[in-house]
């Protein structure tokens, strides 16, 4: 019967561990909860820091981009400034040229008119070859001066071309058919032979009569029949029906210089 107290004491000792966990459960859970909360706050703080770092990096990148755009804008504005400056210089140059052109126009128009007058006077006193052609060219020049659709360079070019044609008359031979008006008013179809500006000759179509223009007396003179063959030879050479060769023709004596 002495065994009961031992068993009772054993049961008492076994009851103690069952009571101890309940006694410390509250503080432990609170401590664990506080640590979890701290850890969660730390995680949230770390996320906020990461987010702020990302935002800062983004803002820094935007700032660098803005600086680059500003530099590009400055460079572009500088290029524009230089272009505007060059354009202003060109405009100033164009204005000067325009003023010079206007001044040139005021001077060249009277000059061209005078050149046509001189050409008219020269044709009037010149040997009467190709009268219709030369008069038509002269009339066209006079009419051209009043045409607004022909600019000044073209007008000047055509006047110079007319002068060039007149100059070429002194360096070549030419034959053409036309009417010869005699002193009595009769008209005769002949072939005219122009030898440069040295002389102007004619021969009837049958080759029986030849003559020349007398500048001194301003009239046609009949040549001796001895010159018919020479004039005929000159006509063939001018028509390129015969090779170049010498032929004898009368030439007016040069005027004595005063």
C-alpha positions in Angstrom: 0.0 0.0 0.0 3.1 2.3 0.2 3.1 2.6 -3.5 0.3 5.1 -4.0 2.2 8.1 -2.9 4.9 7.3 -5.5 2.3 7.0 -8.2 0.6 10.2 -7.2 3.8 12.1 -7.2 4.6 10.8 -10.7 1.3 12.0 -11.9 2.0 15.4 -10.5 5.3 15.6 -12.3 3.7 14.6 -15.6 1.1 17.3 -15.2 3.7 20.1 -15.0 4.8 19.9 -18.7 1.3 20.1 -19.9 0.7 23.4 -18.1 4.0 25.2 -19.1 3.4 25.6 -23.0 0.1 27.3 -22.3 1.7 29.7 -20.0 4.4 30.9 -22.6 2.3 30.6 -25.7 1.0 34.2 -25.6 4.3 36.1 -25.3 5.9 33.9 -27.9 3.1 34.3 -30.4 3.2 38.1 -29.8 6.9 38.2 -30.3 6.6 36.2 -33.4 3.8 38.3 -34.7 5.8 41.5 -34.0 8.8 40.1 -35.8 6.6 39.1 -38.8 5.2 42.6 -38.8 8.6 44.2 -38.7 9.8 41.9 -41.5 6.7 42.8 -43.6 7.4 46.5 -42.9 11.0 46.0 -43.9 9.9 44.2 -47.1 7.5 47.1 -47.8 10.1 49.6 -47.1 12.5 47.8 -49.4 9.9 47.7 -52.1 9.3 51.4 -51.7 13.1 52.0 -51.8 13.3 49.9 -55.0 10.4 51.8 -56.5 11.9 55.2 -55.6 15.2 54.0 -57.0 13.4 53.0 -60.3 11.6 56.4 -60.4 14.9 58.2 -59.7 16.6 56.3 -62.5 13.7 57.1 -64.8 13.8 60.7 -63.9 17.5 60.8 -64.4 17.2 59.2 -67.8 14.5 61.7 -68.7 16.7 64.5 -67.5 19.6 63.3 -69.6 17.2 63.0 -72.6 16.0 66.5 -72.0 19.6 67.8 -71.8 20.3 66.0 -75.1 17.2 67.5 -76.7 18.2 71.0 -75.5 21.7 70.6 -77.0 20.2 69.3 -80.3 17.8 72.3 -80.3 20.7 74.7 -79.7 22.7 73.1 -82.6 19.6 73.2 -84.9 18.9 76.8 -83.9 22.5 77.7 -84.6 22.3 76.1 -88.1 19.1 78.0 -88.7 20.7 81.2 -87.6 23.6 80.7 -90.0 21.2 79.8 -92.9 19.1 82.9 -92.2 22.2 85.0 -92.2 23.3 83.5 -95.5 19.9 84.0 -97.0 19.9 87.6 -95.8 23.2 88.1 -97.5 22.0 86.5 -100.7 18.9 88.6 -100.6 21.0 91.7 -100.2 23.2 90.5 -103.1 20.1 89.9 -105.2 18.8 93.4 -104.5 22.1 94.9 -105.6 22.1 92.8 -108.7 18.5 93.8 -109.4 19.4 97.4 -109.0 22.3 96.9 -111.4 20.0 95.1 -113.9 17.6 97.9 -113.7 20.4 100.4 -114.3 21.7 98.2 -117.1 18.3 98.1 -118.7 18.0 101.8 -118.6 21.3 102.1 -120.4 21.1 99.2 -122.8 17.7 100.0 -124.3 18.9 103.2 -125.8 22.1 101.5 -126.9 20.1 98.8 -128.8 17.9 101.4 -130.4 21.0 103.2 -131.6 22.5 100.0 -132.9 19.4 99.4 -135.0 19.5 103.0 -136.3 23.2 102.5 -137.3 22.3 99.2 -139.1 19.5 101.0 -140.9 21.9 103.8 -142.1 24.5 101.2 -143.1 22.1 99.2 -145.3 20.7 102.4 -146.8 24.1 103.6 -148.1 25.5 100.1 -148.8 25.7 98.3 -152.0 22.1 97.2 -152.8 22.4 93.4 -152.5 19.6 91.3 -151.0 17.5 94.4 -150.5 14.3 92.5 -149.5 16.0 90.1 -147.1 18.0 92.8 -145.3 15.0 95.2 -145.1 12.9 92.4 -143.6 15.5 91.6 -141.0 15.8 95.3 -140.1 12.0 95.7 -139.9 11.8 92.6 -137.6 14.4 94.1 -135.3 12.5 97.4 -135.1 9.2 95.6 -134.3 11.0 93.4 -131.7 12.0 96.4 -129.6 8.3 97.1 -128.8 7.4 93.5 -127.9 7.1 92.8 -124.2 7.3 89.0 -124.7 10.9 89.3 -125.8 13.3 89.9 -123.0 16.3 92.1 -123.2 19.0 89.4 -123.6 17.1 87.9 -126.6 16.7 91.4 -128.1 20.4 92.1 -127.8 21.3 88.7 -129.1 19.2 89.1 -132.2 20.7 92.5 -132.9 24.2 91.1 -132.6 23.2 88.3 -134.9 22.1 90.8 -137.5 25.4 92.6 -137.2 27.2 89.2 -137.6 25.3 88.5 -140.8 26.3 91.9 -142.2 29.9 91.2 -141.3 29.8 87.8 -142.9 28.7 89.4 -146.2 32.2 90.7 -146.5 33.8 87.3 -146.3 31.9 85.2 -148.8 30.5 85.0 -152.3 26.9 84.7 -153.1 24.6 84.3 -156.1 20.9 84.9 -156.2 18.2 85.7 -158.8 16.3 88.9 -158.8 15.0 91.9 -160.8 17.2 94.6 -162.1 15.5 98.0 -162.6 17.0 100.0 -165.5 17.1 103.8 -165.6 14.1 103.8 -167.9 12.0 101.9 -165.4 12.2 98.5 -167.2 12.7 95.5 -165.0 14.9 92.6 -166.1 15.3 89.2 -164.4 19.1 88.6 -163.8 21.5 86.7 -161.6 23.4 88.8 -159.1 26.9 88.0 -158.1 28.1 89.4 -154.8 31.9 89.1 -154.2 32.2 90.0 -150.5 31.8 93.7 -150.2 34.2 94.3 -153.1 31.6 94.4 -155.8 28.1 93.5 -156.9 27.6 92.3 -160.5 24.8 91.0 -162.6 24.3 88.9 -165.7 21.2 88.3 -167.8 19.9 84.7 -167.8 21.1 84.3 -171.4 24.6 85.4 -170.4 24.7 88.1 -173.1 24.8 91.1 -170.8 26.7 91.8 -167.7 27.2 94.8 -165.4 28.1 96.1 -162.0 26.9 98.5 -159.3 28.7 101.9 -159.5 28.9 103.1 -155.9 30.2 106.5 -156.9 27.3 107.3 -159.2 24.9 105.1 -157.3 23.6 103.3 -160.4 24.1 100.1 -162.5 26.7 100.2 -165.2 26.9 97.9 -168.2 30.2 96.0 -168.8 31.8 95.2 -172.0 30.9 91.7 -173.4 34.5 90.8 -172.7 33.6 90.4 -169.1 30.7 88.0 -169.7 32.8 84.9 -169.4 34.5 86.1 -166.2 31.1 87.0 -164.6 29.7 83.6 -165.7 32.8 81.9 -164.1 32.2 83.8 -160.9 28.5 82.7 -160.9 29.5 79.1 -161.2 32.1 79.3 -158.4 29.5 81.0 -156.1 27.0 78.2 -156.9 29.8 75.7 -156.1 29.5 74.4 -159.7 33.2 75.1 -160.2 36.2 74.9 -157.9 37.6 78.2 -156.5 39.7 80.0 -159.1 40.8 83.4 -160.2 38.6 85.4 -162.5 38.9 88.9 -163.9 36.3 91.5 -162.9 36.4 95.3 -162.6 36.7 96.6 -159.1 35.8 100.1 -158.1 38.9 102.1 -157.1 39.1 102.7 -153.3 38.2 106.2 -152.1 41.1 108.4 -151.1 41.2 109.0 -147.4 40.9 112.6 -146.4 
